[in-house]
Amino acid sequence: MNWKFTTLPQILCQQGGRHQLGRLASALGQRVLLVTGRMSGERSQHLTDIQSSLKAANLFVHHWVQTGEPTIEDVEAGTEAARSHRCDMIIAVGGGSAIDAAKAIGGVVANGGAPLDYLEVVGAGKPLIKPALPLIAVPTTAGAGSEGTRNAVLCVKSRGVKVSMRGEQLRPHLALLDAELAVTVPPETTAATGLDCLTQLIESYTSNKAQPLTDAWALDGIQRAVPALPVVYRDGSEVNAREQMLIAALLGGLCLGNAGLGAVHGFAGPLGGSFPIPHGIACATLLVPVLSANLAKAQKTNNSELLEKYAVLGRILSQQPDLAAAIAQNQVIEQCQAFVDAFEIPPLSHYGVSEDAFPELVTAATRSSSMKYNPVPLSNHELTQCLAMAL
Ligand SMILES: [Fe+2]
């Protein structure tokens, strides 16, 4: 069995760690592009804490706001801001959108040209040769694990797709997990990002490119997320549960970067590119349909390796370590459905998806990079049935 595992140079997990950002950043640069999402209310205080820490370290700071999921145009504007202020490093504070924008900006600033030069599928797909600007990623949501990955997902509105800019150079230099930054995330966002996190851990565990390290880290992440997710959904101020979710999300990012994902994420890209559906919701709606299709295929083909993995997952998800294999396998479906029900995840139709869109969505999903790693091949008919279940 051949495998390779890559990770980021440093991870710091510390409640209140944002107050250390000045000291941490001054080791990497002098002129900071501070990329955040929109921060209001209590989160503005967190932003003030961060700016004070950077000021105390005598760093120049230009604040740049990423609104919504990043587009090519956003990255162009951010690149222009970084160039005109001669920024030599980036700090991204926010969800996957802010961190992905920061990664792409850092890559383009260092390598020259425009975002499309480096985009796969719709762009020239040129490799990023030079290291991106050093990046400190500070996640405030526990979802995509972008702080641990080497890609940035960008929306190309004109083509109705989301595609990645990829390269080891894009991986953050440091991920800072400060759970105090996550306590104000509202329940709907907590639910959607949390189910993205869970989906990523499950898909990388069952991926056909899974390996010993990703297996161990994915299971550890799921073990943390299963009890913590309902707690943070109910009471966002539970800072220790928030920390467990941040660790689970980072583990998910590290696992997916090394093992790939599966059909849920194969669908999530085209769905998010064509409909106004948040990534976490797209994953949450497809999770049970895809898990059901994969399990049925594993049973039909006597795929003992995958069935054993489903049994392990079912025991962790149900928190019943002694369950017999067949019961545990079904628990994977039942427990994931219970999360979707408890969090009141709307179906795809809520976002304007209809059966008319199925053929195009299936075609796009089969071409996605994530689909390559689904543990079993699913036919176009089976994929269409997954969409119908999620509608
Ligand atoms: Fe995801």
Residues whose N, C-alpha, C, O or C-beta is under 5 A from the ligand:
A	BS01	LIG	A144 D196
